[in-house]
Amino acid sequence: MRKALIVASLAAGTVLAAAGGAHAEPAADPTRYSDVTATFVDALDPAALEAKAQGKNLIMSPYGVSRTIACRGDGAAVPYYDCQQEDDLGWITLRLTDLPGLGPTWYYLP
């Protein structure tokens, strides 16, 4: 009986310790810029063919995804808009178009 109580209390302690670390992140403000580089795929990458199916955007830029891409919106409730990419001189505005079969594509146009 004593052994069962010790095992139960250890299990409960483990569950409580894990639950204490879990917390919800506050929702991102869709009117502010945020780093969304991870949600983009280089248009020249073979993975670009599957980007739309995976909910990702394409980027046609000399930097690909090697430089930070920042957009307003959250990509879910508020689609990305007003995207920019960091370049050697600061930030360049990206232009959006929808390529049939490939989905949203952002272009680097200096």
Secondary structure, 3 states (H helix, E strand, C coil): CHHHHHHHHHHHHHHHHHHHHCCCCCCCCCCCCEECHHHEEECCCHHHHHCCCCCCEEEECCCCCCCCEEEECCCCCCCCEEEEEEECCEEEEEEEEEECCCEEEEEECC
